[in-house]
Every structure is written in C-alpha cells, then in structure tokens.
C-alpha cells in the first residue's frame, strides 16, 4: 500500500523542474550540430591557442560581431546573431513555460576553450574546440542547478524548453554521445542561413593597387600586420583588418606624413613596401 508521504513525494517530483527525466526521443529532428571544423571555416579562428579554461577571443572581426545584453532573466555575451535569436527563444519560453522562465539561469555563452572530454576520455586527448568559442552556445541552469552531464537524463525544466530551442534552430546537447542537456547551440543549418559564405578566407586578397581597409582579410592583410607589429608588438596578426589594425595604420600614417584615414591605399602601401 502506498503511504501518504510517498504520494506527496511522487506529486512533488511530477512538478519539480530539477527532477531527472528521460530525454525526448524526437529531439533535434532536422538539426545538425556544427563541428569545430565548420565553425572555423565559416566564422574564422576565435584565438590562437586553447586550453580547457575560458580565454577571451582575439579575432577582431569576430569580436566586432559580439554583443553583451540582458535577455529575459539572464545576462549573456555572444555572437550578435545568436544573442538576437536567443532573445526570441527566451520570449517564447516566457509565454509557453513561465515557471521555467522564472527559474532560468546560465553559466555562460562566450568562452574560448577546448571541448570538455567525453566520458572516460583524458583531457589531453581533446583537440576539438567548443562552440562556446564563437559565442554560439549557452549552458543553462534551473533554479541555479546545472544538469548532470553524462548521466543520460535531463532536468524536467530543460526538457520542457528544448522544443522551443529546436523550433528556433538551436541544437540540444542532450543527444550528444556524452549527454550534455544543459547545453544548447546554434545549429549548422541556422548558421548557414545567417552566414551563407565564409566570413574569413585567406584566398580573398584584393588585387594589387586595391586599398586595404576595415573588413579586408587575407594574406596581404597578414603581411600588413607583420609590418605594423614592428611598431606595436601587441597587434594581433590574424589576417583580418579590424579595429586594432586600423588604429595601427593611422599611427603609421601620422608618423610618415600621410593622411591618417586608416585606409591602406597606394601611397600607404608604397610607404610600407607592400
């Protein structure tokens, strides 16, 4: 015979958002998780090296696309398009799952690091880069608690909002080989919609005589940055003409009696020997 205490416990678990439940079998239907090779090719390399610890992005072009905002009950920093999409997701969660909305928290979005080791894998064997490095993923908490990674189940509250994330083109980490139900990331399909061509491509060098300016990229920009690095050792050499490169160009132009417009036209290129 079931006691009153057991009935109350069962009733509590049925409404407890932190209770562990099975991962729905139809999760991520039609969505693909983007691997680090795809993200590198489509969005560029976030920084020069990685560890298991969070480090800042150094790719200026990518940094220029980042955004820090409050989205519903959480504060996030990530790729602008991902943050804008996340806001739509959170708005729908507020309408459709208000109790989960009120319990939502996060442990981060942008975090340049390697992927966490799979169950039984040594951290030194991991070479793949986490999608957090591009600011296209987020780890969520319910009532301040993270879902236990790798136990094959998920928190009830996370399961309730996963279909909303999927609907907006976000892939749920609950179906990873090592279950990671706290984790949601922008799918390959959605990223391809936002960025139909590669943001960064070394082969896209301008022809000789064409000006280099903010947004230019390629081997010629690399050559420019190497020249400028002699004056500014802190300048990042990544083949992307961002704010740091533009500032260094203006400084060079001022020092050499050229118009300090930050554009590397024929006169500035000649002065630099490019």
KAUR-V107771 format. One record per residue. N is the residue number from 1. PHI is phi as a letter, one per 40 degrees, with the letter a starting at -180 (NA if undefined). PSI is psi in whole degrees, -180 to 180 (* if undefined). D_LAST is the distance of its C-alpha to the last C-alpha in whole Angstrom. Layout:
n: [N | N]
phi: [PHI | PHI]
psi: [PSI | PSI]
d_last: [D_LAST | D_LAST]
This chain:
n: [1 | 2 | 3 | 4 | 5 | 6 | 7 | 8 | 9 | 10 | 11 | 12 | 13 | 14 | 15 | 16 | 17 | 18 | 19 | 20 | 21 | 22 | 23 | 24 | 25 | 26 | 27 | 28 | 29 | 30 | 31 | 32 | 33 | 34 | 35 | 36 | 37 | 38 | 39 | 40 | 41 | 42 | 43 | 44 | 45 | 46 | 47 | 48 | 49 | 50 | 51 | 52 | 53 | 54 | 55 | 56 | 57 | 58 | 59 | 60 | 61 | 62 | 63 | 64 | 65 | 66 | 67 | 68 | 69 | 70 | 71 | 72 | 73 | 74 | 75 | 76 | 77 | 78 | 79 | 80 | 81 | 82 | 83 | 84 | 85 | 86 | 87 | 88 | 89 | 90 | 91 | 92 | 93 | 94 | 95 | 96 | 97 | 98 | 99 | 100 | 101 | 102 | 103 | 104 | 105 | 106 | 107 | 108 | 109 | 110 | 111 | 112 | 113 | 114 | 115 | 116 | 117 | 118 | 119 | 120 | 121 | 122 | 123 | 124 | 125 | 126 | 127 | 128 | 129 | 130 | 131 | 132 | 133 | 134 | 135 | 136 | 137 | 138 | 139 | 140 | 141 | 142 | 143 | 144 | 145 | 146 | 147 | 148 | 149 | 150 | 151 | 152 | 153 | 154 | 155 | 156 | 157 | 158 | 159 | 160 | 161 | 162 | 163 | 164 | 165 | 166 | 167 | 168 | 169 | 170 | 171 | 172 | 173 | 174 | 175 | 176 | 177 | 178 | 179 | 180 | 181 | 182 | 183 | 184 | 185 | 186 | 187 | 188 | 189 | 190 | 191 | 192 | 193 | 194 | 195 | 196 | 197 | 198 | 199 | 200 | 201 | 202 | 203 | 204 | 205 | 206 | 207 | 208 | 209 | 210 | 211 | 212 | 213 | 214 | 215 | 216 | 217 | 218 | 219 | 220 | 221 | 222 | 223 | 224 | 225 | 226 | 227 | 228 | 229 | 230 | 231 | 232 | 233 | 234 | 235 | 236 | 237 | 238 | 239 | 240 | 241 | 242 | 243 | 244 | 245 | 246 | 247 | 248 | 249 | 250 | 251 | 252 | 253 | 254 | 255 | 256 | 257 | 258 | 259 | 260 | 261 | 262 | 263 | 264 | 265 | 266 | 267 | 268 | 269 | 270 | 271 | 272 | 273 | 274]
phi: [NA | c | c | c | c | c | c | c | c | c | c | c | c | c | b | c | c | c | c | c | b | c | c | d | c | c | c | g | c | g | b | b | c | c | c | c | c | c | c | c | c | c | b | g | c | c | a | c | a | a | b | c | c | c | b | c | c | b | c | c | c | c | d | c | c | c | a | b | a | c | b | f | c | b | b | b | b | a | d | d | c | c | c | c | c | c | c | c | c | c | d | c | c | c | c | c | b | c | c | c | d | c | c | c | a | a | b | h | b | c | a | c | a | c | c | c | c | c | d | g | c | c | d | c | c | c | b | c | c | c | c | c | c | b | g | b | b | a | b | b | b | b | f | g | b | c | c | c | c | g | c | g | b | a | c | d | c | c | c | c | b | d | c | c | c | d | c | c | g | b | c | c | c | c | b | c | d | b | d | a | c | c | b | b | a | c | c | d | c | c | c | c | c | c | b | c | b | c | c | b | a | d | c | c | c | c | c | d | g | c | c | b | a | d | h | c | a | h | c | c | c | d | c | d | c | c | c | c | c | c | c | b | d | c | c | c | b | b | g | b | c | b | c | c | c | c | c | c | c | d | c | c | c | c | c | b | g | b | c | c | c | g | b | c | c | d | c | c | c | c | c | c | g | c]
psi: [134 | 127 | 164 | -38 | -40 | -37 | -43 | -37 | -42 | -40 | -40 | -46 | -30 | -22 | -10 | 119 | -20 | -5 | 142 | 131 | 169 | 150 | 125 | 135 | -18 | 16 | 146 | 23 | 124 | 5 | 146 | 139 | 125 | 130 | 171 | -27 | -43 | -46 | -40 | -44 | -41 | -38 | -8 | 174 | 120 | -35 | -180 | -33 | 162 | 151 | -169 | -8 | 153 | 134 | 158 | 155 | 145 | -12 | 109 | -40 | -42 | -41 | -36 | -20 | -1 | 157 | 138 | 119 | 167 | 124 | 104 | -125 | 3 | 154 | 135 | 156 | 125 | -174 | 132 | -45 | -38 | -40 | -42 | -41 | -41 | -37 | -41 | -39 | -49 | -38 | -42 | -36 | -41 | -39 | -42 | -28 | 67 | -33 | -39 | -41 | -46 | -22 | -5 | 142 | 178 | 154 | 12 | 159 | -66 | 123 | 101 | 109 | 171 | 163 | 153 | 145 | 145 | 166 | 122 | -2 | 141 | 138 | -30 | -16 | -10 | 126 | -23 | 149 | 137 | 145 | -15 | -25 | -24 | 2 | 31 | 14 | 157 | 142 | 128 | 153 | 156 | 121 | 38 | 4 | 134 | 146 | 143 | 119 | 134 | 9 | 0 | 2 | -179 | 157 | 143 | -43 | -39 | -41 | -32 | -28 | -10 | -42 | -30 | -44 | -46 | -41 | -30 | 9 | 23 | 136 | 137 | 128 | -2 | -21 | 8 | 159 | -42 | 105 | 133 | 68 | -15 | -15 | 131 | 141 | 154 | 130 | 162 | -39 | -44 | -40 | -39 | -30 | -43 | -40 | 80 | -20 | 163 | 135 | -28 | 124 | 113 | -22 | -10 | 52 | 139 | 154 | 159 | 137 | -15 | 139 | 147 | 138 | 178 | 126 | -17 | 156 | 161 | -174 | -32 | -35 | -38 | -45 | -42 | -47 | -36 | -36 | -46 | -28 | -23 | -29 | -32 | 90 | -20 | -8 | 132 | 128 | 98 | 5 | 11 | 124 | 90 | -162 | -39 | -42 | -41 | -42 | -39 | -36 | -45 | -42 | -44 | -44 | -42 | -42 | -19 | 20 | 26 | 160 | 119 | 68 | -3 | 6 | 130 | 85 | -169 | -43 | -44 | -39 | -41 | -43 | -29 | -12 | 28 | *]
d_last: [87 | 83 | 84 | 83 | 80 | 78 | 78 | 77 | 74 | 73 | 73 | 71 | 69 | 69 | 67 | 65 | 61 | 60 | 63 | 61 | 62 | 61 | 57 | 58 | 58 | 56 | 53 | 49 | 51 | 48 | 45 | 43 | 41 | 38 | 36 | 33 | 32 | 32 | 31 | 28 | 27 | 28 | 27 | 24 | 25 | 27 | 26 | 25 | 28 | 32 | 36 | 39 | 38 | 37 | 33 | 31 | 28 | 25 | 23 | 22 | 22 | 25 | 27 | 26 | 29 | 31 | 34 | 37 | 41 | 44 | 46 | 49 | 51 | 48 | 44 | 41 | 37 | 35 | 33 | 34 | 35 | 38 | 39 | 40 | 42 | 43 | 45 | 46 | 48 | 49 | 51 | 53 | 54 | 55 | 57 | 58 | 58 | 59 | 61 | 57 | 55 | 57 | 57 | 53 | 51 | 47 | 46 | 42 | 40 | 36 | 36 | 33 | 35 | 36 | 39 | 43 | 45 | 47 | 51 | 51 | 48 | 46 | 43 | 41 | 41 | 40 | 36 | 36 | 34 | 37 | 36 | 37 | 33 | 32 | 35 | 36 | 40 | 42 | 45 | 49 | 52 | 55 | 57 | 55 | 55 | 53 | 54 | 55 | 52 | 53 | 57 | 57 | 58 | 57 | 58 | 60 | 58 | 55 | 56 | 57 | 54 | 52 | 53 | 52 | 48 | 49 | 49 | 46 | 44 | 44 | 45 | 47 | 47 | 51 | 50 | 48 | 49 | 50 | 51 | 49 | 51 | 49 | 46 | 45 | 41 | 40 | 40 | 38 | 40 | 39 | 35 | 35 | 36 | 34 | 31 | 31 | 28 | 26 | 24 | 21 | 20 | 17 | 17 | 17 | 13 | 12 | 12 | 9 | 10 | 11 | 11 | 11 | 14 | 17 | 18 | 15 | 15 | 14 | 11 | 8 | 10 | 11 | 8 | 7 | 11 | 11 | 9 | 12 | 14 | 15 | 16 | 18 | 19 | 21 | 18 | 18 | 16 | 17 | 14 | 16 | 15 | 18 | 20 | 19 | 15 | 16 | 18 | 15 | 13 | 16 | 17 | 14 | 14 | 18 | 17 | 15 | 17 | 16 | 17 | 18 | 18 | 15 | 13 | 10 | 10 | 9 | 10 | 9 | 5 | 6 | 8 | 6 | 4 | 0]
